């Protein structure tokens, strides 16, 4: 007696559904991980833009002196700023002074504290006394 199959067996259906379920789970996890990464990169970009604005403000000042201080922006970023004169022995005979500006931005994302540090150099004309 010949037996003709006109459909799938129960085992075949269960195996196909399990493979489909695993594939959908993996795709959803990848999608979720990408959303989290996008959110984190948005936090970094906002912090870096605020830092860039603060660094530009500091570097436009021609009356720099050695000092350090902290301040908090209206958006909740804390800036730690260190201005130091560098290479004093090499600029001693020049009409300029060289300052290093170090800016560290700190912010919170959830329960985590994050920070990023920027450094730049600024040449300032010596004041005649």
C-alpha positions in Angstrom: 0.0 0.0 0.0 1.4 3.3 -1.0 1.2 6.2 1.3 1.2 9.7 -0.1 2.0 12.6 2.2 0.0 15.8 1.4 1.4 18.0 4.2 4.0 18.4 6.9 4.3 16.1 9.9 3.9 17.6 13.4 7.7 17.2 14.0 8.5 19.2 10.9 6.2 22.0 11.9 7.6 22.2 15.4 11.2 22.3 14.1 10.3 25.0 11.6 8.6 27.1 14.3 11.5 26.7 16.7 14.0 27.8 14.0 11.8 30.8 13.2 11.4 31.7 16.9 15.2 31.6 17.4 15.8 33.7 14.3 13.2 36.3 15.4 14.7 36.5 18.9 18.2 37.1 17.6 17.0 39.8 15.2 15.1 41.6 18.0 18.1 41.4 20.4 20.3 43.0 17.7 17.7 45.7 17.1 17.6 46.4 20.9 21.4 46.5 21.1 21.5 49.0 18.2 18.9 51.3 19.9 20.9 51.2 23.1 24.1 52.1 21.2 22.3 55.0 19.5 21.1 56.3 22.8 24.6 56.2 24.2 26.1 57.9 21.2 23.5 60.6 21.5 24.6 61.3 25.1 28.3 61.4 24.0 27.5 63.8 21.1 25.6 66.2 23.3 28.4 66.2 25.9 31.1 66.7 23.2 29.2 69.6 21.6 28.9 71.3 25.1 32.6 70.7 25.6 33.5 72.1 22.2 31.5 75.3 23.0 33.2 75.6 26.4 36.7 75.0 24.9 36.1 77.6 22.2 35.0 80.1 24.8 38.2 79.4 26.8 40.5 79.6 23.8 39.2 82.9 22.7 40.3 84.5 25.9 43.7 86.3 25.5 44.0 87.1 29.2 44.8 83.6 30.3 46.5 82.9 33.6 47.3 79.7 35.4 44.3 78.5 37.4 41.9 75.6 37.8 38.1 75.5 38.5 34.9 73.6 38.1 31.6 74.7 36.8 28.3 73.2 35.9 26.4 74.0 32.7 22.7 74.6 32.5 22.3 71.1 30.9 24.0 69.4 33.9 27.5 68.9 32.5 30.3 69.5 35.0 33.4 71.0 33.5 36.8 70.7 35.3 39.2 73.2 33.7 42.9 73.4 34.2 45.0 76.2 32.6 48.7 75.9 33.0 51.6 77.7 31.4 53.8 75.2 29.6 57.3 75.3 28.2 58.3 78.3 30.2 62.0 77.8 29.6 61.5 77.7 25.9 59.3 80.7 25.6 61.2 82.8 28.1 63.0 84.9 25.4 59.9 85.1 23.2 57.2 87.7 23.2 54.6 84.9 23.7 53.5 82.5 26.4 52.2 79.0 25.8 49.2 77.8 27.8 47.8 74.3 27.9 44.0 74.2 28.4 42.6 70.9 29.7 38.9 70.5 29.9 37.2 67.4 31.4 33.4 67.1 30.9 31.5 64.8 33.3 27.9 63.7 33.0 25.6 61.0 34.3 23.8 58.5 32.2 21.4 56.5 34.4 23.6 55.4 37.3 26.9 55.7 35.4 29.2 58.7 35.6 31.0 59.3 32.3 33.7 61.8 31.3 35.9 62.8 28.5 39.0 65.0 28.5 40.2 67.5 25.9 43.5 69.3 25.7 44.6 72.2 23.5 47.4 74.8 23.4 47.0 78.5 23.2 49.7 81.1 22.4 49.2 84.4 24.2 51.2 87.6 23.8 53.2 88.5 26.8 52.0 91.6 28.7 54.7 94.3 29.0 55.1 95.3 32.6 
